[in-house]
């Protein structure tokens, strides 16, 4: 019975909790809290965001593509919450017509690893860095991981790129 802002806030919090729950599911499947495999982790976060915020019949889809890399479990919560928060923001702001795609990615690039969250939405009309609680979460977690955050936007979509040191990776 709550008004629209309360419902959206509840859904965002539910997605954050779901991202952490997904982490624990993936870690539980790893042997003795070992490395967290990024392909299955991002796949789980994508499915969680899709289910908790959009439902099965939505015209917005959330997908993932990750190299077969694993990260140290100590970094998994921060990475999962960054991905979840950026995907949630895309759902809320990128698709005024209610249709589009969000992709979560994790790849090696130029001696680093990158976490990307991209959409094919309407682009950012204005710079929104640091405007809300979610943005502050993202900035804090990126800093905690020793990374940097860059944003590229056009009328064809927006990409957030988190560049991270390879020290977050588990030994192969």
C-alpha positions as CSV (number, residue, x, y, z in Angstrom):
1,X,0.0,0.0,0.0
2,X,3.0,2.3,0.2
3,X,3.5,5.1,-2.3
4,X,5.8,4.7,-5.4
5,X,9.0,6.1,-3.8
6,X,8.7,3.6,-0.9
7,X,8.1,0.7,-3.2
8,X,11.1,1.6,-5.3
9,X,13.3,2.0,-2.2
10,X,12.1,-1.4,-0.9
11,X,12.9,-3.0,-4.3
12,X,16.4,-1.5,-4.4
13,X,17.1,-2.7,-0.9
14,X,15.8,-6.1,-1.8
15,X,18.1,-6.3,-4.8
16,X,21.1,-5.3,-2.6
17,X,20.3,-8.1,-0.1
18,X,19.7,-10.5,-2.9
19,X,23.2,-9.7,-4.3
20,X,24.8,-10.6,-1.0
21,X,22.7,-13.7,-0.8
22,X,23.9,-14.7,-4.3
23,X,27.5,-14.2,-3.2
24,X,27.0,-16.6,-0.3
25,X,25.4,-19.2,-2.6
26,X,28.4,-19.0,-5.0
27,X,30.9,-19.1,-2.2
28,X,29.1,-22.1,-0.6
29,X,29.5,-24.0,-3.9
30,X,33.2,-23.3,-3.9
31,X,35.3,-25.6,-1.7
32,X,36.0,-24.2,1.8
33,X,35.4,-20.5,0.9
34,X,37.8,-20.7,-2.0
35,X,38.0,-18.4,-5.0
36,X,34.7,-17.0,-6.4
37,X,34.3,-17.8,-10.1
38,X,33.2,-14.6,-11.8
39,X,31.1,-16.1,-14.7
40,X,28.7,-17.9,-12.3
41,X,28.8,-15.0,-9.8
42,X,27.8,-12.4,-12.4
43,X,25.2,-14.8,-13.9
44,X,23.7,-15.1,-10.5
45,X,23.6,-11.4,-9.9
46,X,22.0,-10.8,-13.3
47,X,19.3,-13.4,-12.6
48,X,18.7,-11.9,-9.1
49,X,18.3,-8.4,-10.4
50,X,16.1,-9.6,-13.2
51,X,13.9,-11.5,-10.8
52,X,13.7,-9.1,-7.9
53,X,13.3,-5.8,-9.9
54,X,11.8,-6.8,-13.2
55,X,10.1,-10.1,-13.2
56,X,9.8,-12.7,-16.0
57,X,7.7,-10.6,-18.4
58,X,9.8,-7.5,-18.5
59,X,11.1,-6.0,-21.7
60,X,14.3,-5.2,-20.0
61,X,16.8,-8.0,-19.8
62,X,19.9,-8.4,-17.6
63,X,22.8,-10.5,-19.0
64,X,26.4,-11.2,-18.1
65,X,29.6,-12.1,-19.9
66,X,32.8,-12.8,-18.0
67,X,36.2,-14.4,-18.7
68,X,36.8,-17.5,-16.7
69,X,38.5,-15.7,-13.9
70,X,38.1,-16.1,-10.2
71,X,38.4,-13.5,-7.5
72,X,39.5,-13.8,-3.8
73,X,36.4,-14.2,-1.6
74,X,37.4,-11.1,0.4
75,X,36.6,-8.9,-2.6
76,X,33.4,-10.6,-3.8
77,X,30.9,-8.7,-1.7
78,X,32.2,-5.3,-2.8
79,X,32.2,-6.4,-6.5
80,X,28.8,-7.9,-6.3
81,X,27.3,-4.8,-4.6
82,X,28.9,-2.5,-7.2
83,X,27.5,-4.6,-10.1
84,X,24.1,-4.8,-8.4
85,X,23.9,-1.1,-7.7
86,X,24.9,0.0,-11.2
87,X,22.4,-2.5,-12.8
88,X,19.7,-1.2,-10.4
89,X,20.4,2.4,-11.4
90,X,20.2,1.4,-15.1
91,X,16.8,-0.2,-14.6
92,X,15.6,2.9,-12.8
93,X,16.9,5.5,-15.2
94,X,18.0,4.2,-18.6
95,X,14.8,2.9,-20.2
96,X,12.0,5.5,-20.3
97,X,10.2,3.3,-22.9
98,X,10.6,0.2,-20.6
99,X,12.7,-1.8,-23.1
100,X,16.4,-2.6,-23.3
101,X,19.3,-4.6,-22.1
102,X,21.9,-4.4,-19.3
103,X,25.1,-6.4,-19.5
104,X,27.5,-7.1,-16.6
105,X,31.0,-8.0,-17.7
106,X,34.3,-8.9,-16.1
107,X,37.5,-9.1,-18.2
108,X,41.3,-8.6,-18.2
109,X,42.4,-5.4,-20.0
110,X,45.7,-3.6,-20.1
111,X,47.2,-5.2,-17.0
112,X,44.1,-4.8,-14.9
113,X,40.7,-6.4,-14.6
114,X,37.5,-4.5,-15.5
115,X,34.0,-4.8,-14.2
116,X,31.6,-3.2,-16.7
117,X,27.9,-2.5,-16.4
118,X,26.5,-1.3,-19.7
119,X,23.1,-0.6,-21.1
120,X,21.6,0.3,-24.4
121,X,19.2,2.9,-22.9
122,X,18.8,6.6,-23.4
123,X,22.1,7.7,-21.9
124,X,22.7,10.1,-19.1
125,X,21.0,13.4,-19.6
126,X,23.3,14.9,-17.0
127,X,26.2,13.9,-14.7
128,X,24.7,12.0,-11.8
129,X,27.9,11.0,-9.9
130,X,27.5,11.1,-6.2
131,X,23.9,12.1,-6.3
132,X,22.4,9.3,-4.2
133,X,23.1,6.7,-1.6
134,X,23.7,4.1,-4.2
135,X,26.3,6.2,-5.9
136,X,28.1,6.7,-2.6
137,X,28.1,2.9,-2.1
138,X,29.6,2.4,-5.5
139,X,32.3,5.0,-4.9
140,X,33.2,3.6,-1.5
141,X,33.4,0.0,-2.7
142,X,35.5,1.0,-5.8
143,X,37.9,2.9,-3.5
144,X,38.0,0.0,-1.0
145,X,39.1,-2.3,-3.9
146,X,41.8,0.2,-5.0
147,X,40.0,0.8,-8.3
148,X,38.7,3.7,-10.4
149,X,35.3,4.3,-11.9
150,X,34.8,5.8,-15.4
151,X,31.5,6.6,-17.1
152,X,30.8,6.8,-20.9
153,X,27.4,7.8,-22.1
154,X,25.7,8.6,-25.4
155,X,22.1,8.5,-26.6
156,X,22.7,4.9,-27.4
157,X,23.5,3.9,-23.9
158,X,25.8,4.2,-20.9
159,X,28.8,2.1,-19.7
160,X,30.3,2.2,-16.2
161,X,33.8,0.8,-16.1
162,X,35.5,-0.1,-12.9
163,X,39.2,-0.7,-13.4
164,X,40.6,-2.9,-10.7
165,X,44.1,-4.2,-9.8
166,X,44.8,-7.8,-10.7
167,X,45.6,-8.4,-7.0
168,X,41.8,-9.1,-6.5
169,X,42.2,-12.2,-8.7
170,X,42.7,-15.6,-7.2
171,X,45.8,-17.5,-8.3
172,X,45.1,-19.6,-11.4
